[in-house]
Amino acid sequence: MTLTVLILLALLVWLWQDTQQARERAILTARRTCHDQRLQLLDGTVSLQRLRPSRCNGGRFCLRRTFVFEYSASGDDRQQGFVLMNGPTVTMVGLAPET
């Protein structure tokens, strides 16, 4: 019983740390994307929208995370973008279509 609780606790700590590291990479990616597109990253942060199991290169288990962020082109509008990560790798960045 005690060993099971310790293993579950260790898994939760690992998940939290891994998600924090992925979040930091997503923030850097969102900042870089906004800078490159001459957009303003609003609130300077991203939030985790989705988390699910997936397969990484080589068929090993990893987590697929979708982070969302808000940005503005003019300061008067808010648009939403996303950063998709498969394990530690950023696989896609998306911005709202221009109107």
N, C-alpha and C positions, 0 to 999 in steps of 0.2 A: 504493500500500500504506500509506504513512504517513498520507495524508489519510483513508483509511478508518478507521484506528486512532484518529485524532484525533476523527473524527465519532462513532464508537462510544463513546469516552471521554466526549465532551461529552453524548451522550444518557444515559449512565449517571449522570453528575453531575446533569443536569436531573431525571431520575427520582428520584434520592435526595432532592434538595432539595424537589421537588414533594410527595413522600410525607411528608417531615418537616413541611411546612406543613399538609398534610391531617391528619396525626396530631395536630398542635397544635389544630386546629379540632375534631377528634373528642374530644380530652380536655376542651376547654371545654364542648362539647355534653354529654358524659357527666356532667361536674361539675354543670352547670346542671340537667340532668334529674334527677339524684339529689337535688340540693338541693330542687327543686320538689316532688318526691315524698316528701320526708323520709326519704331513704335514705342510706346511707353508701357512698361510692365506695371500694372496697377497692384498695389498692396505688396509688391516685391516677394510674393510667395506663391506656392502651388498647394493644391489640396488633393489628397488621394480620393479618387472617385470609384475605382474598381480594383479588386484584387482577386486573382483566380490562379489555380495551378496551370502549368503549361510545360512544354518540352523545350529545352534549349538546344544549342548545337550539340551534336553527339547523342541526342536522345535522353540526356539527363534531365531530372526534374528541376524546375525553377518556378518562380512566381512571375506572372504577367500583371503589371500594374499600369493603370491609367491615371495620370495626374492631370488636373485642369488648372488653368490660370486665366486671369483676366488682363486685357490690355486695351489700350486706346490709341487711335491714330491721331486724333485732334485734341484730346483732353475733354471733349464733350460727350463722347460715346464710350460704351463698354462693350467689348467683344470677348468671346471666350475661345481659348485655344486649348490644346491638349498635348501631352507628352506621353507616348506609349513606350513602356520598357518591358523587355523580356529578360528576366534576371537582372544583371547589372548593365545591360546594353540598351541604349536608346534605339528603338527601332523605327519610330515615326514621330514627327512633330506636325501638328495641324493648326491652322488658323482659320477663322471664319471667312467665308467668301466675301470679297469686296462688293459693296453695294453702291 
